[in-house]
Amino acid sequence: MAADIEPSLHDFLKPLIVDEQIQKPLVLRLASTFHELALNSDDQFLPTPLSSLPSGLETGTFLAIDVGGTNLRVAFVKLLGSSSSRPNASQNVKISFEKEWPIKEAIKMDRAEDLFAWIGSCIHQVMLDSLQGQSLAQQDEELAEIPLGIAFSFPMIQESLASATLMPMGKGFAIDSKKDLGSLLMAGYEKHLGRDASIEARTYRLPKIRIVAIANDAIATLASLSYQVRAEPVGRVSAGIILATGSNAALPIRVSSLSLSKQARIQATIPNVTAQSEILVNTEWTLPGIGPPLVELGLFTTWDSFISQHAERPGFQPLEYMTSGRWLGEQLRLIFLDAMTKILGTTSEDLPPLLRTRQSISTKYLATNILGDFDKDELAISLKEVFPPPQSSGWRWDGHKIKVLRHIATLIVNRSALLIANAVVALLICNENISVPGFTDLMSTLETERVLVIAYTGRVISSCPGYLEKCQSYIDQIVSNMVQPIQRPSVVLREAVDGGIIGAGVIAGMASR
């Protein structure tokens, strides 16, 4: 129990603490659920038309777009390929003319055509930057048509690597499903070709673009790190995870593990693929199919249920409500309000009004201020400025309230890290990278020393204090407790820096081989 936390409050917050005895059943239930979803779900374990990870030999310059849940990034990505003269992994990729824009709520609620027209205008800006100082002849010679790779943080169905049909979306976007992503993006960009007689339009001839590859951003993260570490003896990059506004994972899996309809789509797209071949899949692991184990093991709390019921699409992303950047701050707000009013005797009239406003605590504020380097007095000043109490209230942001707030924030972050760790190990069991009694037994010829690298990206895991260390520690503990020593791999989290934008360039390079 945290120091100075009342026993009544400790008991009230117990639903946030995952009992160690539940972890093994949870991993096995998740692994079984993932197996069933791969076989039966039309919305999860979605195949990308890629039957291998990058070789590390891909080269070329590509326009890359990373459309996330919060930000849009556009850049040119130059792939230099693996070389003994570049032992540092970061040296085989160069990013230039990069720009980043926040995706504002008003933009998210626009029609698909308006959203992609805005994306087209952002591409237009990067193109203009890249053409500075070039003559029209140089532009015609060097940039007649630019190959484009796209990382998109939403589910999609793909009949080819260069095309994608959007599926129902979360993260606050209002776009209808069944939209053709490539057509929308091309139409959005082409609005800016030969546009009005601005100085830029008169001076520069914007090149055409050609979409060569589209993938989910979790696939892009996996491809990005795999490309960059090909020259290093670090083991296999076995999965990619995203922990940002949303949460997702991607990994290679046997074609035979997927439904017959998915297998047919893969075989129609990629020549010479067999049932034993591997295909890269976007798991969409936060969608409803993952819900039953979380509910049946008592991990889905009343606070999670409240968030789920009041989300834009109730019940759509149960794991995301418990783990992702869009919701961790909201969990803190809800639980802190409940603790104040139900346990510590504060009336709702005394509470700072903004605390009663939905999503008024951002996960960024949670990570930077509440769990960051602010001391007690600095945090009190910040809280008073951001969440001022009513003038008639006796509320003060005193040391005890701050201690309670930080205690709840720590429990929320710990639970998120633990759930993600369990899900990662479950995925590795599902695709036969890890053998555990009671689920699958691999061949006895497995090497006794193996390293499975998990590529990660996202501000939650990379910026939230202690999150990465906790997640790695939980993975180590789960693997140690569940896997026999002779078959026990080392599972290592490794950051895919700029994974989405580099990954978009890498998949474009793979398509251009």
N, C-alpha and C positions, 0 to 999 in steps of 0.2 A: 504494500500500500504506500502511495506517495506520502511524504511527510506533510502533516497539517491538513490532510484531506479527511473530512469527517467520515466515520464508518457508514453513515446513511448514504452519503454521496458515493462512496466506493461501491456499495451494493447497487445503487442506482445505475452506475456505469458498467456493471459487470457484463451486460450484453455486448459491449465492445471488445471484450477480452476473449480470444479464441483459446479454449482449453487445449493443452498439449495433447490430451487423449483423443481429441477430435481430428487431429491433423492427418494421421494415417488413413482413417476412413474417408476424410475429405479428399485426399489425393486420389485414392482408388475410385471414389465416386466420380470425381471430375474426369479421370482418365476414361472411365467407362462411358460417361456422358459424351466426352469428345469423340470416342469411337462411334457411338450411336449417331451423333450429329454428322460425322463425316459420311456415314452410310446412308442417312435418311433425310437430313435437312436440306431444303432448297435455299436457305438463307445463310447458312454458315458452312465453313470449310469450302470456300469458293475457289476453284482452280484458276490459276493464272497460266496462260499458255507459255510456260517456261518449264522445261524438263530438267534443267540443271542450274546450278549457281554459276556466276561469272568465272571465267578461266583466269582472269587477271591480265590477259593479253589484249583485251579490247582497247582500242585507241580511237581518237577522233575528238572533235569539238561538237557539242550538242547544246541546244537550248533546253533548259530544264525548268519545270514548273512544279512547285510543291504547294498544293492546296490543302491546308490544315483546317482544324476546327476553329482556330483563332486568327491565324495569319496566313497570308499568301506570300510566297517567295518566288522570284524569277531570277535566273542567272544563266550565264554560259558556263558549262562544265567541260573541261578538257581532260580526257583520259590519256595518260601517258604510258600505261602498261607496266607490267612488272619488269624489274631490271635489278641486277646485282649492284648497279651503280647508284640505286636509290633504295637503300636498306630500310629507310624510314617509310612506313606505310603511307603517311600523309603526303609524301612527295610524289606519288603517282597520280594525284588528282589536283587540278587547279581550278579554282572558282573565280570568275571575273564578272564585272558589271552587275553584281548582285544588288537587288533591291527587295525590301520587305514592306508589306502593308498590313495593318490590322484589318480583319474582316468585321466591319461594324454590324451591329444587330440589324440596322435598317437594310443593309446589303443582304444579310442572311434571309430576310423576309421578302426580298424581291422575287419577281418571276425568274425562272431559270435564264431566260434570254437576257434579262437585265443584269443578273449576276455575272454571266459570262461576257457581256459587253464590258463590264467593269474590269474583269480579268484581262480582256483583250486590250483595254487602255493601259493596263500595267505592263503587259508585254510590249506594247508600243513604246513606252518610256524606256525600257531596257534596250530595245532595238536602237532607239535614237542615241542613247549613250554609247552603244557599241560602234556606231557609224561616225562618231565625231572625228573630224579630220580626214575622212576618206573622200575621194572624188567619186563622182557617179560611175566612172569606169571601173574603179576598184570595187565599188559595191556590186556592180553587175557581174564582175569576174569572180569575186570571192563569196558573195552572199546571195547567189541567185535563188537558192532554196535551202532553208535550214532545217535539219532533222530535229525533232522535238520529242522529248520524253516527259511524261506527266506522272507525278505521284499524287494520288487523290485519297483523302482520308475517309472515304465512304465505300460501302459495299457496291459491287458491280458484277454483272455477268459479262463474260468475254467470249466472243466467237473467234477472235484473233488478238494478237498482242497489240495491234494498232487501233482496236475498237473496243468500246465498252458501253453497256447499257446500265444506267444508274438504277439502284434498288432503293427502297425506302430509307430515308436518312434520319439521323438524330442530330445532336449538338446544336439544336436551335435553328436548323435550316428548314425552309419551307418548300424546297424544290420537290416537285412531283417525281415519283419513280418512273421508270421506263423511258427516260430521256437518253438520247444518244450523246454521250459525253464529247466525242470527237467533233461531231457536227456543231454542237453548241459552242465549243471553244473556237473552231475555225470561223464560224459566223461572227463571234465576238471580236476576233482579231481583224477579220477582213473589213469590218466597219471602219478601221483606221488606216486602210491602204488607200492612198490617193485622196485622203481627206482634204478638208478646206485648205485654202491657200495661206496657211500659216507659214512662218519663216522655216520651221522644221520641215514641213511638207514640201516646200519649194526647194530646200537645200538637199534633202535626203530622199532617196528612193527606197522605201521600206521593202525588204525582201519578203518573199512568201515563206511560209513554214509548212513542214510536212510532218504529221504525227507518225512516228515510227513505233512508239511503245507507250502503253498506259498500264499502270499497276497501282494497287493500293499502297499507301505509304508504309505499311508494315512490311510488305514485300520489298519495297524500295530500301528500307532500313536493313533488312537481311542481305540484300544484294550489295548495298554500299559497303558494309564491313567485310563481307566475303571477298569483294574485289580488292579492298585495300590491304588485307592481311594474307593474300595468297602466297607472298614471298616469305612469310614468317612461320616458324614452327610452333603455332599456337593451338593446333587442333582444329577440328571442324567447326565452322559457324553453323550451328544446328537450328537456330530460330532467331527471329527478330521480334522485339516487343516495343510498343509505344506506350508511354505514360505521360500524356500531355493533357490537353483539354479532354480528350477521350482516351480510351485504352483499347489496345488490340494486339494481336500476335500473328505471325506468319511462320511457316516452316515447310520443309520438304516432307512429303508423305507418299507412300506407295499408291499408285493408281488404283490397285485392287482394294484399298481401304475406303474408296469413295463409292457413291451410288452408281448404278448402271447408267443413269442419264448423264451424270458428270463424266463417267468414263467414255461414253459415246461422244460427248462434246470434245473431250481431250483428243481422242483418236481421230476425230475429223479435222482437228486443228494442227496437230503435231505428227509428222510422219514417223513411222517405226517405233512408236510408243507401245509398250506392252503392259500387262497388268502388274509386272514386277518393277517397272520403271518408277522413278520418283517424279512428282510434280509439285511445284510450289503452290501452296494454298494460303489464302487469307482466311483466318479462322473466324473473324468477327465474334470473338469469344465473349463479348459482353451481352449479346442478344439473348432473347428469352429462353432459348434452349438450355442455358447454363443455370437457370433459376432453381430447378427442383433440388439439387444437392444443397444449395445455400439455404433454402427454406427448410428442408427436411432435417438438416443438422442444426437448426436453430440459430443460424448465423445472420439471417436477414431480420434486422431489428424493426421495432415500430417506427424508428426514425427513417430507416431505409424505405419502409412501406409508405410513409408519408411523402418522401421525395418521389417515389415511383408513382404514386397516385396523382401527384400534382405536376408531373413532367408533361412536356408537350405531347408525348405519346406514352400514356401510362403503361408501365410494365415492360417497356420496349428494351431496356438495357440494364438488367438487374446488377450485373457485376460492375458496370460503369458507375452506378449510383454509389457503390461502396468503395471505389478505388480511384476514380479519375479526377483530374484537375477541375473539371466543371462543377464537381459536387462536393469535394472535401471541405471547402469553406462553408458551403451551405449546411453540411452535417454539423460542423462546429457551431454555427449560429443556432440551429434547432436544438441541439443537445444542451448548449449553454443556457438558452432561454428556459428550457425545461428544468434544468438543475437549479437555476435561480428561483423560479416560481414554485416548483413542486417540492424542492428539498430545502432550500436555504431561505425561504420565506419572503422573497421579494414580490411585491405586487406588480402586475403588468403595467400599471400607470407610472410606476417609478422607473421603468426600464427606458434606456435611450430609445427614442422613437425609431431611429434607423435600424436598430437591431430587430425590430419587428417587420422589417421589409425583406422580402424574398431575395436571396443571393446578395445581401449587402456585405457579407464577408467574402472576399475573394480568396482563392487558394494562394494567390501571389502574396496577399497580405498575411495570410496564415504562415507562409514559409518565411517571408522576409522580416516581418515585424514580430509576430507572436512567438515563432520558434527560432527566430534569427538572433542576431547579436545584441539586440536591444536589452539593456538592463531593465530592472523593474521600474525605475523612475522614468526612463525614456519611453518605455512602452505605455506607461500611464498617461504621459503627455500626448502620445500619438492617439491612444484610444479616446481620450477626452476630445481631441480635435476631430476625429473621424466619427465618433459615436457620442456626441454630447448628450447628457441627460436633460430631462425637462427642468426648467428653472425652478419649478415648485417641488422638485424631487429631492430626496435625501441621498440619492445614488452618488457614489464616488467610485472612481476606478482605483480602489485601494489594493494593497498587496495581496489580500486574500482572494479577491475576485480575479486578479491577474494569475495567481497560482492555480485557481480552478480552471480558468480559460486555457492556460498552458497545459495543464494535466489532460484536459479533454482533447486538445489538439494533438498531444503526443499519442494518446490512445487511438485516435482516428488514423494517424499516419502509420502507427505500428500495425493496425489491422489491415490497412491497405497493402502495406509491404508484405505481410504474411499471406494474404489472399493471392497476391500476384505470384509469390514464391511457390505456393501450392499449385497454382495453375500452370506455371512454367514446368515444374516437375511432372505434372500430369500430362502435359503435351509431349514431353520427352518419353514418357512411358507409352503413350498412344502411338507414337511413330517409331517405337522399338529402338530408341537410342538408349533407354534404360530398362533393365529387366527387374521386375519385382515379383516375389511369390504371390500367387493369387490373381495375377493379371496376365503376364506374359513371361515366358522364359526364353531368352535368347540362346543362340548356339554357344557351346562351351568353349569355342575357339576365340571368344572375345579377348582382346588384349586387357591385361590387368591394369595398365596405366593409360588412361584416355582422358582427353580434355574436350569437353563440349562447350563451345563458346556461344553465349547468348548476346546478340547485338541489342543494345537498347538506345533509345533516344526519347526526348520529352522533358519538359521542365519540371515535372513532378519528381521523377527519379533522379534527375541530374541537379536540381536546385533546392529541393526540400531538405532541410538539414537532417542528416542521419538516414534518409530513406534508402539510398543505395546500399549503405553498410548493413542496414537491417534486412533488406531483401536478400542480399548475398548470404548473410548469416543464417537466415531461415532456410534458404535453399541447401546450404551445407548441412544443416541439422536434419532436414527431411531426407536427403539422400543418404546420410550416414545411418539414420534410423531404419531405412526401408530397403537398402540395397546391400546384398552380400559383398564382403570386402573384395573377393576375387573379380566381381563384375562391377565394382563401384567406380564410376567416372568422376572426374572433377568437373563440376558445372560452374562456369565462370561468366559473370556479367561483364561485358566490355562495351564502352560507349561507341556508338556509331555517330561521330561528330558530323553535324550537317547531313544526317542520314537520309532525310527525305529528298533534299535537292541533289545531293551526290547520287543517291540511288536512282533518281529519275534519269540522270545522265548515264548511269551504268546500264540500266535496262535498255536505253536507247542504243548504247554501244553494243549490247548483246544482240539486239535486233538487226544491227548493221553489219554483223560479222559476215 
